[in-house]
Amino acid sequence: MSDKKQPVPARTSPAPVKPQSNAGEIDAFIRQARTLAASATGSGRLILALDATMSRQPTWDLACTLQGQMFDAVGKAGTLSVQLVYFRGLGECRSSAFVSDTNALKQLMTRIECRSGHTQIGKVLTHALKQTAAAKVNALVYIGDAMEENIDDLAEKAGSLGLHGVPVFMFQEGHDSGAEKAFKEIARLSKGAWFRFDRRAATTLAGLLSAVAVYATGGLKALEARGRPEDRLMIEHLRGGGK
């Protein structure tokens, strides 16, 4: 995955696939990304990766709301830098800068438009390995509903992330059995955790995303100190007690 910043197209109601962004839009995004990067001063680093393929369009607004709540929790802590990564379409996979201005990052996220395409989880895991090689990444959060790749390749990358101390928190939307098997294996090998992304459990999921943010800044001790129900659930999963 290239680290070159790309534009995030304007979010609209579900619509046909649009052409690639023009040079002016790319330049505008690069300028914005550089401005955001200058504000990144947090002590922890978290990558938030999103599957933005068309299958997720029906619940995308809910996902944005929950992820926005996580950003709000991070903003209150004031000690975490977050990078947004997403994939969609025909091989399109992009990343923002690491930023601590979570309001600006939330605005970037809500302008993403879903497009048809296959999953690119392998690219996300490879990107996380490259990022943590440059500067420590404390956690990777992935939110998606499908897996259309070789599970052995993903498992190898997940194991490498585990060896580098980068737990992957896999949030699965829906009940696809193949995705569930792969997501759980990625979480296990990276020493992270797997959770179901369910519209009926929106409040619980928002709390869990907040718990991930707390973990990324202070580890298990920070979760134990805060002691909320979602923190205890996260601790249980990290220690192998979760299903």
C-alpha positions in Angstrom: 0.0 0.0 0.0 1.3 3.4 -0.9 1.6 6.0 1.8 0.7 8.7 -0.7 -2.4 10.4 0.5 -5.4 10.4 -1.9 -8.7 12.3 -1.9 -11.8 11.2 -0.1 -14.8 11.8 -2.4 -17.8 13.6 -1.2 -20.4 11.3 0.5 -23.8 11.2 -1.1 -26.9 9.0 -1.1 -26.3 5.6 -2.8 -25.4 6.4 -6.4 -23.7 4.9 -9.4 -19.9 4.5 -9.2 -18.2 7.8 -10.0 -15.1 8.5 -12.0 -11.7 8.8 -10.3 -11.0 12.1 -8.6 -9.3 14.8 -10.6 -5.9 16.3 -9.9 -7.4 19.4 -8.2 -9.2 17.2 -5.7 -6.1 15.1 -5.0 -4.1 18.3 -4.4 -6.7 19.6 -2.0 -6.8 16.3 0.0 -3.0 16.3 0.2 -3.0 19.8 1.6 -5.6 18.9 4.2 -3.8 15.7 5.2 -0.6 17.6 5.8 -2.5 20.1 8.0 -4.0 17.2 10.0 -0.7 15.5 10.3 0.9 18.5 12.0 -1.6 18.2 14.8 -0.8 14.5 15.6 0.9 14.6 19.0 -0.7 11.6 20.8 1.4 9.0 22.6 -0.5 6.0 21.1 -1.3 5.1 17.5 -4.3 3.3 16.3 -5.3 2.3 12.7 -9.0 2.2 11.9 -9.6 0.1 8.8 -13.0 0.0 7.0 -14.5 -2.3 4.4 -16.2 0.2 2.1 -17.5 -2.2 -0.5 -21.1 -2.0 -1.7 -22.4 -4.8 0.6 -22.0 -2.5 3.6 -24.0 0.4 2.1 -27.3 -0.5 4.0 -25.7 -0.1 7.4 -22.9 2.4 6.6 -24.6 5.3 8.4 -24.8 3.3 11.5 -21.2 2.3 11.2 -20.2 5.9 10.8 -22.1 6.9 13.9 -20.5 4.2 16.0 -17.0 5.0 14.7 -17.7 8.7 15.3 -18.5 7.9 18.9 -15.1 6.1 19.2 -13.4 9.2 17.8 -15.2 11.3 20.4 -13.9 9.1 23.2 -10.4 9.3 21.8 -10.7 13.1 21.6 -11.5 13.3 25.3 -8.4 11.2 26.1 -6.3 13.4 24.0 -3.4 10.9 23.8 -4.1 8.9 20.7 -3.4 9.5 17.0 -5.7 7.7 14.6 -5.2 6.8 10.9 -8.1 6.0 8.7 -7.7 3.2 6.1 -10.4 2.0 3.8 -10.8 -0.1 0.6 -13.4 -0.4 -2.1 -13.9 -0.7 -5.8 -11.3 -2.3 -8.1 -8.2 -2.4 -5.9 -8.7 1.0 -4.3 -7.1 1.1 -0.9 -6.3 4.5 0.8 -5.1 5.9 4.1 -5.1 9.2 5.8 -2.3 10.7 8.0 -2.1 9.8 11.7 -4.0 12.6 13.3 -5.1 13.6 16.8 -7.7 16.0 15.5 -10.5 13.4 15.6 -13.3 15.8 14.5 -11.4 16.4 11.2 -10.8 12.6 10.8 -14.5 11.9 11.5 -15.5 14.4 8.7 -13.1 12.6 6.3 -14.7 9.2 7.3 -18.3 10.3 6.8 -17.5 11.5 3.2 -16.5 7.9 2.1 -18.9 6.4 -0.5 -19.3 2.6 -0.8 -18.3 1.1 -4.1 -18.5 -2.5 -5.4 -15.4 -4.6 -5.1 -13.7 -7.5 -3.4 -12.2 -7.4 0.1 -8.6 -6.3 0.5 -7.9 -7.3 4.1 -4.4 -8.5 3.2 -3.5 -5.0 2.1 -4.7 -3.6 5.4 -2.6 -6.0 7.4 0.4 -5.4 5.3 0.0 -1.7 5.6 -0.2 -2.1 9.4 3.0 -4.0 9.5 4.8 -1.3 7.4 3.4 1.4 9.7 4.5 -0.2 12.9 7.9 -0.9 11.5 8.3 2.9 11.0 6.7 3.8 14.4 4.9 1.7 16.9 1.2 1.0 16.2 -0.7 0.1 19.4 -3.8 -1.5 17.8 -5.6 -2.1 14.5 -9.4 -2.0 14.4 -11.1 -3.6 11.4 -14.8 -3.3 10.5 -16.2 -5.4 7.7 -18.7 -8.1 6.7 -17.0 -10.4 4.3 -13.7 -12.2 3.4 -12.8 -13.1 -0.2 -9.1 -13.8 0.2 -6.8 -16.7 1.1 -7.2 -17.3 4.8 -3.6 -18.7 5.1 -2.1 -15.5 3.7 -4.2 -13.4 6.1 -3.2 -15.7 9.0 0.5 -15.3 8.2 0.2 -11.5 8.3 -1.9 -11.6 11.5 0.7 -13.7 13.2 3.4 -11.2 12.2 1.3 -8.4 13.7 1.0 -10.4 16.9 4.8 -10.8 17.0 5.1 -7.0 16.6 2.7 -6.3 19.4 -0.1 -5.0 17.2 -3.4 -6.7 18.3 -6.2 -6.7 15.6 -9.7 -6.0 16.9 -12.1 -7.5 14.3 -15.7 -6.2 14.2 -17.9 -8.3 12.0 -21.1 -7.0 10.5 -23.5 -9.8 9.7 -23.3 -13.5 10.0 -21.1 -14.7 7.1 -19.6 -18.0 8.3 -16.4 -17.7 6.2 -15.8 -14.2 7.3 -16.3 -15.2 11.0 -13.8 -18.0 10.7 -11.2 -15.7 9.2 -11.9 -12.8 11.5 -11.6 -14.9 14.6 -8.3 -16.4 13.3 -6.9 -13.0 12.6 -7.8 -11.8 16.1 -6.4 -14.9 17.7 -3.1 -14.9 15.9 -2.6 -11.1 16.5 -3.6 -11.4 20.2 -6.6 -9.2 19.6 -10.3 -9.9 19.8 -13.4 -10.6 17.6 -16.8 -9.0 18.1 -20.1 -9.1 16.2 -21.2 -5.9 14.6 -24.9 -5.9 15.2 -27.4 -3.0 14.7 -29.3 -4.2 17.8 -26.1 -3.9 19.9 -25.1 -0.4 18.7 -24.6 1.0 22.3 -22.4 -2.0 23.3 -20.3 -1.7 20.1 -19.8 2.0 20.7 -18.5 1.2 24.1 -16.2 -1.5 22.8 -14.7 0.8 20.3 -14.1 3.3 23.1 -12.4 0.5 25.1 -10.1 -0.2 22.1 -9.1 3.4 22.2 -8.3 3.3 25.9 -6.3 0.1 25.4 -4.3 1.6 22.6 -3.2 4.5 24.9 -2.6 2.6 28.1 -3.0 -1.2 27.7 -4.7 -3.5 30.0 -3.9 -1.3 33.0 -5.8 1.6 31.5 -8.9 -0.7 30.9 -8.7 -2.0 34.4 -8.5 1.5 35.9 -11.5 2.8 33.9 -13.5 -0.4 34.8 -16.6 0.1 32.6 -18.6 -3.0 31.6 -17.2 -2.7 28.0 -13.7 -2.5 29.4 -14.2 -5.7 31.5 -15.6 -7.4 28.4 -12.6 -6.3 26.3 -10.2 -7.6 29.0 -12.0 -10.9 29.0 -11.5 -11.3 25.3 -7.9 -10.2 25.3 -7.1 -12.7 28.0 -8.7 -15.5 26.0 -12.1 -15.7 27.8 -14.2 -14.3 24.9 -15.9 -16.5 22.3 
